[in-house]
Every structure is written in structure tokens, then in C-alpha cells.
């Protein structure tokens, strides 16, 4: 458990950034019907289950022009 204390200053901001990015991407997926690639059924699991990269991939490749 001592080793975890060493990594907390790095892990806490990373976990918070991941959570904020995931929530932001999920809200956008649910509010906007148009996507550059794929559909809502594709993007929801990607955003939720592909940790940090899922929301980033959505914002780069999936978000439509109406944002």
C-alpha cells in the first residue's frame, strides 16, 4: 500500500481528467444526432469503455460539424 501513496499525486489528476473528458463526450453524444463517422450506438460504448482514448477518438473522428 505504501507504493500507492507514491503515485497518488499523478493518479488523481489523471482520473479526474479522464472522468471529465468521458462525461463531456457522453453528453455530446447524447445531445447531437449527427456524427462524422459511426452512430450513437457505436460512440456510447467507445466513450464509456475505452478509458482516456475513447473520448479523445470521439472528439477527433466522431463529432459532427454542428458542434
C-alpha angles and dihedrals in degrees: 000000000000091000091058091059088059093057100041095093088058099037101049097059090042092052092046092049091049092050094048092047092048094049092046092050093045092051090050092049091051096046101044123062098193124080132175090223132013130354140274090269089059099043100048095063092040092053094044103041108029093072116214097349096054097067092041091052089049094052092046101041109013110040112102127228093256091077 
